Amino acid sequence: MTQVQKPAYDLEQRTITFAENIIILCKSCPKAKELSPIFSKIVINTK
């Protein structure tokens, strides 16, 4: 039987961290009329 090797990195945790950083970035950008539709699609109901 072969052993299943654990990946060198945790993809789930990296994905969560990436998403959190994107939300922070979107919230820190200036509120521009042109960007509002884009940000609303990326950041939906987050606090």
C-alpha positions as CSV (number, residue, x, y, z in Angstrom):
1,M,0.0,0.0,0.0
2,T,1.3,3.5,-0.8
3,Q,1.3,6.4,1.7
4,V,-0.5,9.6,0.9
5,Q,1.9,12.4,1.3
6,K,0.7,15.6,2.9
7,P,1.2,18.6,0.6
8,A,4.0,21.0,1.5
9,Y,1.4,23.8,2.0
10,D,-2.2,24.0,3.1
11,L,-4.1,25.1,0.0
12,E,-7.3,25.8,1.9
13,Q,-5.6,28.1,4.4
14,R,-3.8,29.9,1.6
15,T,-7.1,30.4,-0.3
16,I,-8.8,31.8,2.8
17,T,-5.9,34.2,3.5
18,F,-5.9,35.4,-0.2
19,A,-9.7,36.1,0.0
20,E,-9.3,38.0,3.2
21,N,-6.5,40.1,1.7
22,I,-8.6,40.9,-1.4
23,I,-11.5,42.0,0.8
24,I,-9.2,44.3,2.8
25,L,-7.7,45.7,-0.4
26,C,-11.2,46.4,-1.9
27,K,-12.3,48.1,1.3
28,S,-9.2,50.3,1.4
29,C,-9.5,51.6,-2.1
30,P,-11.1,55.0,-2.6
31,K,-14.9,54.9,-3.3
32,A,-15.1,55.7,-7.0
33,K,-18.4,55.6,-8.9
34,E,-16.7,53.5,-11.7
35,L,-15.3,50.9,-9.3
36,S,-18.4,50.4,-7.2
37,P,-20.0,47.6,-9.4
38,I,-16.7,45.7,-9.4
39,F,-16.1,45.9,-5.6
40,S,-19.7,45.0,-4.9
41,K,-19.3,41.8,-6.9
42,I,-16.0,40.9,-5.1
43,V,-17.0,42.0,-1.6
44,I,-20.6,40.9,-0.8
45,N,-22.0,41.4,2.7
46,T,-18.7,41.4,4.5
47,K,-18.0,43.5,7.6
